[in-house]
């Protein structure tokens, strides 16, 4: 891979992990569209797996709600498995342009959801009925586009969880999905030793980004930061759709 592309990849790792250190969310959502603007989505997704796992583990360790997340959302996590397999199988058969368009659309929908501050809640007793459909749809989009936030993030927000529990539960779901995704990508011949080596090196900029971002988490205005990042995310999504 060209040196300039590697610089873009590792710079994206650092910036996305820094922003994740600030908010607890957003590594894949921010990193993948940028990298996919320069290389194929089918190559970009395997690249981000190890750095994404590293960022998730760091954030899970910070929030310390692992046991509660497992007990409450285990069915949601398991329901993502068949969706992941279906999504990866589609990725292996579809054209790269279609994957870019799908990734761009998901990025824009996610940004609009947060920018418009969509406000709805799910009553506790009905929560469990959403685990399987949300998990399967989330897994399918994850396998096809690499992004993990839709529809899991809106669902978690609707439950009105404590901030630490929501961040822990989402990142735990991301971690489990990434591990399964890595197995499925290997099965379809999309995860090689060369990609693994570069992906492992990505842990270095990710660690630095998470550390610095977490230090600044409570010093910056969340509203101004979120607005700027989501505008950038929408522009990246539009670029992926309009310039395949």
HELIX and SHEET records of a PDB file:
HELIX    1   1 UNK A    3  UNK A   23  1                                  21    
HELIX    2   2 UNK A   27  UNK A   36  1                                  10    
HELIX    3   3 UNK A   41  UNK A   63  1                                  23    
HELIX    4   4 UNK A   66  UNK A   93  1                                  28    
HELIX    5   5 UNK A   96  UNK A  115  1                                  20    
HELIX    6   6 UNK A  124  UNK A  130  5                                   7    
HELIX    7   7 UNK A  131  UNK A  145  1                                  15    
HELIX    8   8 UNK A  152  UNK A  158  1                                   7    
HELIX    9   9 UNK A  163  UNK A  187  1                                  25    
HELIX   10  10 UNK A  193  UNK A  216  1                                  24    
HELIX   11  11 UNK A  222  UNK A  242  1                                  21    
END                                                                             
